[in-house]
Amino acid sequence: MQDYFRFSERKTTYRTEFIAGLTTFLSMAYILFVNPMVLGETGMDKSSVFVATAVASAIGTLIMGLYANYPIAQAPGMGLNAFFAYTVVLGMGIPWQTALAGVFTSGIVFFLLTLFKIRETIINSIPFSLKMATGAGIGLFIAFIGLKNAGIVIIDPQSALPKLGNIHTGNTLLTVFGLLVTAIFLVRKIRGGVFYGMLLTAIVGMFFGLVPVPQGIQDIVGSVPSIAPTFAQLEWEKLLRPTGDLLIVIFTFLFVDFFDTAGTVMAVAAQAGLLKDNKLERGGRALTSDAIATMVGAWLGTSTVTSYIESSSGVAAGGRTGFSSVVVAALFLLSLVFAPLLGIVTPQVTAPALIIVGVLMAANLLKIKWDEIDEAFPAFLTVLLMPLTYSIATGIALGFVTYPIVKIAKGKAREIHPIMYGLFLVFIAYFIWLAR
């Protein structure tokens, strides 16, 4: 096994890899409870989503470890789950079963693009500023959802505009407490700070009667819930005769996952010293693992599975091989018996995690050239309009429409990749005939 994972070459040990895997798992364990809460808004069974989240994460991470030999864990992506729930299902009115079929389709396209090595062309065709703006905009969108779930921000029924909620209620104060505690954990660089923040928030909530108190061991550990309510529930009828809406949905799933994965894999590999001549060794295998995990996750009943930047915490702890990913996969499977804890993970407990993740994703704003208006204007619209229109797809679409226009106006038409012109026409058609 040491030879298979190349322990000697990467100068690591079983103990180091185990600690790295445990560190990565604790850093991302919050997804086990946040994902069911988000997808549950669509009417999906939360217990079933919990099982789908754990199993899909375990399978995706195991493939990443065994096939690609990378210390990178996978799970349903934050932002992609919000897009699935709030934009696709609740916003567009698309049934969650059809949305799952869209996720599966995006996984197939991702797999084919990787197989035929087309991904480099696509990556190079999308302007860097729009990639960064998409990540930052999704961060603001997630944070807005967290603030809204907590009651810190509410929608005024008269003006239909957001405003400050009643911050004197117990539930809202609990979220404020959780947000501050989680921020302190992260400032102190405590690994797994988001997870520990949720844990402490839940305990304080129980103490003040705001969160249900477990009445026995059966409220903490129990049998694994049935996955039947979400397993293989993909609805293909509408997808086989796709409307423009569904095409936009599939494109967005693919777009966000594609660049999120590429960026995460590159960042974690660089941190682990796995780049050779600035090239990603076995990079195709890493992207293939991600595509397969997305398809498996859709069948199990969860939104897009993607590589987690939290894997960098495990690398910081010494992880250098796929064995640490195998450890993470095992821990996800062990977590299946903790499904009863879903009862104490209220929106007020998960809201701080959503807001903090939004803060971390907003860091992409630093990489946008704000002093160049032809780069800044499309990026700004992308970032701003995701939360304001309550639609990730709308933000992406407006960014892709305005980018060629301002570039042509500046005399830089030749710098625009032909693929971008094609997407420009697609999104123009979307706004004219479908975005109503």
Residue pairs with C-beta under 8 A, 6 or more apart in sequence:
1 323
2 8
2 14
5 17
5 69
5 321
5 322
5 323
6 69
6 321
7 13
7 14
7 17
7 321
7 323
10 320
10 321
11 320
12 318
12 319
12 320
12 321
14 323
16 317
16 318
16 319
16 320
17 71
17 318
17 319
17 320
17 321
17 323
17 324
17 327
18 324
18 327
19 317
19 318
20 71
20 314
20 315
20 317
20 318
20 319
20 320
20 324
20 327
21 71
21 314
21 319
21 323
21 324
21 325
21 326
21 327
21 328
21 330
21 331
22 327
22 331
23 191
23 192
23 313
23 314
23 316
23 317
23 319
24 71
24 73
24 308
24 310
24 311
24 313
24 314
24 317
24 319
24 324
24 328
25 73
25 327
25 328
25 331
25 332
26 191
26 192
26 195
26 196
27 191
27 192
27 193
27 194
27 195
27 310
27 313
27 314
28 73
28 75
28 195
28 308
28 310
28 311
29 192
29 195
29 335
30 194
30 195
30 198
30 350
30 353
31 53
31 57
31 75
31 76
31 78
32 50
32 53
32 54
32 332
32 335
32 338
33 50
33 198
33 341
33 342
33 345
33 349
33 350
34 78
34 81
34 350
34 353
34 354
35 49
35 50
35 53
35 75
35 76
35 81
35 302
35 303
36 46
36 47
36 49
36 50
36 53
36 342
37 46
37 345
37 347
37 350
38 81
38 82
38 84
38 85
38 145
39 46
39 49
39 81
39 84
39 85
39 96
39 302
39 303
40 46
40 49
41 85
41 86
41 89
41 90
42 84
42 85
42 89
42 90
42 96
42 99
43 96
44 96
44 229
44 230
44 301
45 229
45 230
46 342
47 225
47 226
47 229
47 339
47 342
48 225
48 226
48 227
48 228
48 229
48 230
48 231
48 301
49 230
49 301
49 302
50 225
50 339
50 342
51 224
51 225
51 226
51 227
51 300
51 336
51 339
52 227
52 230
52 231
52 297
52 300
52 301
52 302
53 75
53 76
53 302
54 332
54 333
54 335
54 336
55 227
55 300
55 332
55 333
55 336
56 75
56 76
56 293
56 296
56 297
56 300
56 302
56 305
57 73
57 74
57 75
57 76
57 305
57 329
57 332
58 329
58 330
58 332
58 333
59 293
59 296
59 329
60 74
60 75
60 289
60 290
60 292
60 293
60 294
60 296
60 297
60 305
61 72
61 73
61 74
61 75
61 293
61 325
61 326
61 328
61 329
61 332
62 325
62 326
62 329
63 289
63 292
63 293
64 70
64 72
64 73
64 74
64 286
64 289
64 290
64 293
64 307
64 322
64 325
65 71
65 321
65 322
65 323
65 324
65 325
65 326
65 328
65 329
66 322
66 325
66 326
67 285
67 288
67 289
67 322
68 282
68 285
68 286
68 288
68 289
68 322
69 282
69 285
69 321
69 322
70 265
70 268
70 269
70 274
70 282
70 286
70 322
70 325
71 268
71 272
71 311
71 314
71 315
71 319
71 320
71 321
71 322
71 324
71 325
72 264
72 265
72 268
72 286
72 307
72 308
72 311
72 325
73 307
73 308
73 310
73 311
73 314
73 325
73 328
73 329
74 289
74 290
74 293
74 305
74 306
74 307
74 308
75 305
75 306
75 308
75 332
76 297
76 302
76 303
76 304
76 305
76 306
77 256
77 257
77 260
77 303
77 304
77 305
77 306
77 308
78 142
78 354
78 357
78 361
79 135
79 138
79 139
79 141
79 142
79 256
79 260
79 361
79 392
80 253
80 256
80 257
80 260
80 303
80 304
80 306
81 302
81 303
81 304
82 138
82 141
82 142
82 145
82 392
83 138
83 252
83 253
83 256
83 303
83 392
83 393
84 96
84 99
84 103
84 253
84 303
84 304
85 303
86 141
86 145
86 390
87 390
87 391
87 392
87 393
88 94
88 99
88 102
88 249
89 95
89 96
89 99
91 390
91 391
92 245
92 249
94 102
94 238
94 245
94 246
94 249
95 235
95 238
96 233
97 233
97 234
97 235
98 234
98 235
98 237
98 238
98 239
98 246
99 249
99 303
100 230
100 233
100 234
100 235
100 298
100 301
101 234
101 235
101 236
101 239
101 298
102 239
102 246
102 249
102 250
102 253
103 253
103 294
103 297
103 298
103 303
103 304
104 234
104 294
104 295
104 298
104 299
105 239
105 250
106 250
106 253
106 254
106 257
106 294
106 304
107 291
107 292
107 293
107 294
107 295
107 298
107 304
108 291
108 295
109 250
109 254
110 254
110 257
110 258
110 287
110 290
110 291
110 294
111 288
111 291
111 292
111 295
112 118
113 119
113 122
113 258
114 284
114 287
114 288
114 291
115 288
117 284
119 258
119 262
119 287
121 419
122 258
122 419
123 258
123 259
123 262
124 417
125 417
125 418
125 419
125 420
126 255
126 259
126 417
126 419
126 420
127 375
127 378
127 403
127 420
128 367
129 368
129 369
129 375
129 376
129 378
129 379
130 378
130 379
130 382
130 396
130 399
130 400
130 403
131 259
131 263
132 364
132 365
132 367
132 368
132 379
133 364
133 368
133 378
133 379
133 380
133 382
133 383
133 399
134 255
134 256
134 259
134 382
134 395
134 396
134 399
135 259
135 260
135 263
135 361
135 364
136 361
136 362
136 363
136 364
136 365
136 368
136 383
137 382
137 383
137 384
137 385
137 386
137 387
137 392
137 395
137 396
138 256
138 361
138 386
138 392
139 357
139 358
139 359
139 360
139 361
139 362
139 364
140 358
140 362
140 383
140 386
140 387
141 358
141 386
141 387
141 390
141 392
141 395
142 354
142 355
142 357
142 358
142 361
143 354
143 355
143 357
143 358
143 359
143 362
143 387
144 153
144 162
144 358
144 387
145 354
146 350
146 351
146 352
146 353
146 354
146 355
146 358
147 153
147 351
147 355
148 154
148 155
148 162
149 347
149 348
149 350
149 351
149 354
150 171
150 172
150 175
150 176
150 347
150 348
150 351
150 352
150 355
151 165
151 166
151 169
151 171
151 172
151 175
152 164
152 165
152 167
152 172
152 175
152 176
152 351
153 162
153 163
153 164
153 165
154 162
154 163
154 164
154 165
154 166
155 161
155 162
155 163
156 162
156 163
165 172
166 172
167 173
167 176
170 208
170 210
171 210
171 346
171 348
172 348
174 201
174 204
174 205
174 208
174 210
174 211
174 348
174 349
175 201
175 348
175 351
175 352
177 201
177 204
178 197
178 198
178 200
178 201
178 204
178 348
178 349
178 351
178 352
179 351
179 352
179 355
179 356
181 197
181 200
181 201
181 352
182 193
182 194
182 196
182 197
182 198
182 201
182 352
182 353
182 356
183 356
185 193
185 194
185 196
185 197
186 193
186 194
186 356
190 196
191 313
191 316
191 317
192 313
194 353
194 356
194 357
197 352
197 353
197 356
198 345
198 349
198 350
198 352
198 353
201 348
201 349
201 352
202 211
202 344
202 345
202 346
202 349
205 211
205 344
205 346
205 348
205 349
206 212
206 213
206 344
210 346
210 348
211 344
211 346
211 348
211 349
212 343
212 344
213 344
214 220
214 340
214 343
214 344
218 340
219 340
219 341
219 343
219 344
220 338
220 340
220 341
221 337
221 338
221 340
222 337
222 339
222 340
223 337
224 336
224 337
224 339
225 339
227 300
227 301
229 301
230 300
230 301
230 302
231 299
231 300
231 301
232 299
233 301
234 298
234 299
238 246
239 246
242 250
243 434
244 429
244 430
244 433
244 434
245 434
247 426
248 393
248 397
248 430
248 434
249 393
252 392
252 393
252 396
253 304
255 396
256 304
256 392
257 290
257 294
257 304
257 306
260 306
260 307
261 286
261 287
261 290
261 306
261 307
262 287
264 306
264 307
264 308
264 309
264 311
265 280
265 283
265 286
265 287
265 290
265 307
266 275
266 280
267 309
267 312
268 307
268 309
268 311
268 312
268 315
269 275
269 280
269 281
269 283
269 286
271 312
271 315
271 316
272 315
272 319
272 320
273 320
274 280
274 281
274 320
275 281
280 286
286 307
290 305
290 306
290 307
293 305
293 306
294 304
294 305
294 306
296 305
297 303
297 304
297 305
298 304
309 360
311 319
314 324
314 328
365 383
368 375
368 376
368 379
369 375
369 376
370 376
373 406
374 406
374 407
374 409
374 410
374 412
377 402
377 406
378 398
378 399
378 400
378 402
378 403
378 406
379 399
381 395
381 398
381 399
381 402
382 395
382 396
382 398
382 399
383 395
384 395
385 391
385 394
385 395
385 398
386 392
386 394
386 395
386 396
389 395
394 435
397 427
397 430
397 431
397 435
398 427
400 420
400 423
400 424
400 427
401 424
401 427
401 428
401 431
403 416
403 420
403 424
404 413
404 416
404 420
404 421
404 424
407 413
407 415
407 416
408 416
